[in-house]
Structures are given as C-alpha cells and as structure tokens.
Amino acid sequence: MSNKLSCAFCDWDEIKDRVIRQSRHFFVVADKFPVVPGHILLVTKRHIVSFFELNEEEWINLQHLAKALISEMNGDLFPDGTTGFNIGINEGAAAGQTVPHLHIHFIPRSDGDVENTVGGIRNIFPNGDYTKDC
C-alpha cells in the first residue's frame, strides 16, 4: 500500500483549491490531465488504493454522489451537449492506475464526439473488433 504522506490525493493543502464538490466520504476534483473538458474525479477521503476496499457506508455515499453528479448533466458542472458518460476505475498498475489512491473517472460524452462509439470503454484495447457481432 502507498505511503499516505506522499499521496497526491491526501495532500489537502495541495488539492483543496481544485475541489468542486464534497460529500461525507468523497470529494470531486477536475482531472489535472483531462481527456475532454469536464473530466472529473471522485476521490475517497480515506486513503485506500482499491475499489474493493470501500466499506458499506462509503459505497452508499458513492452511489448518492454519483447520482447527484449525473443529475447535473445539463448544469454548470459539465460542458453543454453532455448526453452520456464513461465512468471508470483503473484498478491496479496493470490497468493503468498511476496514483495509488482510489479515484473514479467521470468523462462527459456528447453525441458525435467520436466517429464510432460502439464498444465504449472496450476501445482502450486497439486490437479488438467489437463491431463484428453488431
């Protein structure tokens, strides 16, 4: 497990000015390296590395926060024209987790933002043919 003292998400003085929303167990920040405008992160206040370390209270709080964020799809939080989201977690180094503190990506999407949306998150694997059965 990572040393909490060296964790980018545990350094409150460093991150507090980027916080957009907070709940009891999470805070929401803009991604420092967004893939699209409006890309945000839901970050646990408690230092844990894995999604599977969430306790029941945190899990329930996450569901409520996620629903509240989605309900703001047409508000000020996300770009105009947002009609969907990719929601993802990089769980472990092999999956691309570079910050060993649980954070969940909310990536706003809009109709026509990419040429072909078939496959959704499966497109992170460039050699897959996800359209053959469609």
C-alpha positions as CSV (number, residue, x, y, z in Angstrom):
1,M,0.0,0.0,0.0
2,S,1.1,3.5,-0.7
3,N,2.5,5.8,1.9
4,K,-0.3,8.2,2.7
5,L,2.2,11.1,3.4
6,S,3.3,11.0,-0.3
7,C,-0.1,10.6,-1.8
8,A,-1.2,13.3,-4.2
9,F,-4.9,13.0,-3.1
10,C,-4.1,13.0,0.6
11,D,-2.2,16.4,0.4
12,W,-5.2,18.5,1.3
13,D,-3.3,21.8,1.1
14,E,-2.3,21.0,-2.5
15,I,-5.7,19.8,-3.7
16,K,-8.3,21.9,-1.7
17,D,-8.4,24.7,-4.3
18,R,-9.4,22.2,-7.0
19,V,-12.3,20.6,-5.1
20,I,-15.6,21.1,-6.9
21,R,-17.9,19.2,-4.5
22,Q,-17.7,17.2,-1.3
23,S,-19.7,14.5,0.4
24,R,-19.1,12.7,3.7
25,H,-16.6,10.2,2.2
26,F,-15.6,11.7,-1.2
27,F,-14.5,14.9,-2.9
28,V,-14.8,15.8,-6.6
29,V,-11.9,17.5,-8.4
30,A,-11.2,18.4,-12.0
31,D,-8.7,15.9,-13.6
32,K,-5.3,17.6,-13.9
33,F,-4.9,15.9,-17.3
34,P,-8.4,15.8,-18.7
35,V,-9.2,13.7,-21.8
36,V,-12.1,16.0,-22.6
37,P,-13.4,19.2,-21.0
38,G,-15.4,18.4,-17.8
39,H,-13.4,15.3,-17.0
40,I,-13.7,14.9,-13.2
41,L,-12.5,12.5,-10.5
42,L,-14.5,11.2,-7.5
43,V,-11.8,10.6,-4.8
44,T,-12.1,8.9,-1.5
45,K,-11.3,11.0,1.6
46,R,-10.0,7.9,3.3
47,H,-6.7,6.7,1.8
48,I,-7.5,3.4,0.1
49,V,-6.0,2.0,-3.0
50,S,-8.7,-0.3,-4.3
51,F,-12.4,0.0,-5.2
52,F,-12.8,-3.3,-3.3
53,E,-11.6,-1.6,0.0
54,L,-14.7,0.6,0.1
55,N,-16.8,-0.1,3.2
56,E,-20.6,-0.2,3.1
57,E,-21.1,3.4,4.2
58,E,-18.6,4.7,1.6
59,W,-20.3,2.6,-1.1
60,I,-23.7,4.0,-0.3
61,N,-22.2,7.5,-0.3
62,L,-20.6,6.9,-3.6
63,Q,-23.9,5.9,-5.2
64,H,-25.6,9.0,-3.9
65,L,-22.8,11.3,-5.1
66,A,-22.7,9.7,-8.5
67,K,-26.4,10.0,-8.9
68,A,-26.3,13.7,-7.9
69,L,-23.5,14.4,-10.4
70,I,-25.4,12.6,-13.2
71,S,-28.5,14.7,-12.4
72,E,-26.3,17.8,-13.1
73,M,-25.6,16.6,-16.6
74,N,-27.2,19.7,-18.1
75,G,-25.9,22.1,-15.4
76,D,-22.7,24.1,-15.0
77,L,-20.5,21.1,-14.0
78,F,-20.3,19.5,-17.4
79,P,-20.0,21.0,-20.9
80,D,-23.0,21.9,-22.9
81,G,-24.2,19.0,-25.0
82,T,-23.2,16.3,-22.5
83,T,-25.5,13.3,-23.1
84,G,-23.6,10.5,-21.5
85,F,-20.5,9.5,-19.5
86,N,-17.7,7.0,-19.4
87,I,-17.2,6.1,-15.8
88,G,-14.1,4.2,-15.0
89,I,-11.6,3.0,-12.4
90,N,-8.0,1.9,-13.2
91,E,-7.7,-0.9,-10.6
92,G,-4.0,-1.8,-10.2
93,A,-0.9,-0.9,-12.1
94,A,-1.6,-3.4,-15.0
95,A,-4.9,-1.5,-15.6
96,G,-3.2,1.9,-15.6
97,Q,-3.6,3.0,-12.0
98,T,-0.8,5.6,-11.6
99,V,-2.0,7.2,-8.3
100,P,-2.4,4.5,-5.6
101,H,-5.5,6.1,-4.1
102,L,-9.0,5.2,-5.2
103,H,-10.4,7.7,-7.7
104,I,-13.2,7.2,-10.2
105,H,-13.1,9.0,-13.6
106,F,-16.3,10.7,-14.9
107,I,-15.7,11.5,-18.5
108,P,-18.6,13.5,-20.1
109,R,-19.5,12.5,-23.7
110,S,-21.7,14.1,-26.3
111,D,-23.4,12.8,-29.5
112,G,-20.8,12.8,-32.3
113,D,-17.7,13.5,-30.1
114,V,-16.1,10.4,-31.7
115,E,-16.7,8.8,-35.1
116,N,-17.8,5.4,-33.7
117,T,-19.0,4.8,-30.1
118,V,-19.6,1.1,-30.5
119,G,-17.6,-0.7,-27.8
120,G,-17.4,2.2,-25.4
121,I,-14.6,1.6,-22.9
122,R,-13.5,-1.5,-24.8
123,N,-11.8,0.8,-27.3
124,I,-8.9,1.1,-24.9
125,F,-7.8,-2.2,-26.5
126,P,-6.9,-1.1,-30.0
127,N,-6.8,-4.6,-31.5
128,G,-10.3,-5.7,-30.5
129,D,-13.0,-6.0,-33.2
130,Y,-16.1,-5.1,-31.1
131,T,-18.3,-4.4,-34.1
132,K,-18.3,-7.8,-35.8
133,D,-21.4,-9.0,-33.9
134,C,-23.3,-5.7,-34.1
